[in-house]
């Protein structure tokens, strides 16, 4: 009798675990962060940014209606797409285009490339053209000023280093981009950069806020340990997901939404990230 009870309990636990894993792969959550800074203009107090990272052409609902509904509900002032919007192994430019067409109706969309955009070769030009037509602002090693309520910040985007003309000189790219727009010494600066492993370069570039992805949350997240493996960082990555601060620089790393090489996540639900900026 006891053996049967143990068997039923083990079976029930296994079924619940399977349901939990499936749920954690086919639904998307929203994670909120608050970042405060005395450098942020008072006019931009409570400025909200929605971050979409590593979609990899995933679809949640027809034409990604579930994603769009989640972002609409948050009413962001800006949407940051931090690379790998498409997947080089199953590139679907139409899906990416339709999503961005809807997102720009919610808030201005700023987009930077990831390694998968670099890996699709000549098709990247097609993707870029479609996203520009949809209304996205594409930042490839350049900056733009964003103004709202008479408050202004710099938005910088770094191109992924896997492009043929890319390289490791991130500090030079940041410096050149900042000098091309606004006042680097005065403006609060938000950097969109796909790769979190280059955090030290972003700190050296005197960036206030970095928005990143790429690590997929470590793909398999272990209790009390964190992510198991991430591209560019290997086993037990330092920058797998969440908030990191060094000096005056804060980096937010999203766990991403889609998958690429490994099709399954564990303890690592896809997420949209919302960052609210506070002027101290």
Steps between C-alpha positions, in 0.01 A plus 500: 500500500777743593681417177186588300462828689862590429447412135192723478682785671801470269271487195310808617825689559628401155178614333508833685865549404423437132206743512720760670778461241254527210335806657843657546572463129172599334407806709670835551531692826580862580788594730524851648810693605539851639820693431561832677756763402566866588612548138155422359308820414212561739270531199564129428423376849307168473603457135421138407696281257380164369779264393459223246804279464581181312161439345655265241183516288294345781125558486266527795151517359410592143738773383639507855180646642584374848830691503338813365222486760754468783693803379186707438393433857829641631464823294876556452650828381757314291558148370854361471563198276843375600592257224420153364154605391534229234675163505764418241385137487135581430500858382150644471522866409125536454429404862759749624358773278141445614600511864691827464213654303277446802760598760566844346131573550558462875826694542818597309704186424880498508673197354854361509638191334601171659723221379213331313445813291870484413471131409227545236749675271353696209145442628571747779457789255152370420417478870633848570298649215180338627558621856574854382181497293312380809625805690779360718805711583804287418816587691821358358787655697320830523291706740178696487343741744164413649299790639180484702344764727802725429735235639766347277707179513745341259414163349804313365497175308801275445519275197573137576866405477426202271437729204793498253603854596437443873767469761584512869559880515175563688634801689597670173155428355331641809719809503445569130125450529468727803696780338261492205193600698446726796743569781678183623589667829147616578247267341366192676604216270313176423695237308340217304759225459428134432794353692508534881842339531656833394372675814846630596522689169157654558609612846818651356284681243321683784158361405216558745273212396576195283219286355614157384407138432684220316549271803146349489501502878759223494244275322469263799473686831601314814363598843742716703754483213347669196557432132689193385653616173498807275659592166815706545521409868500121519397306809340681795501842332555809711249711307212263431194704601394785725659821625873572531658821629856625495586861574238719334401235245202267533445214257170315459527161327177346374454123492358535150187359343593238242751219467762414242740205521336347809122494450400454866542717810499377859400722794549789260168639376520734198464862604433853392692742719363835618745756638367808675742789537489718809655845529655539844 
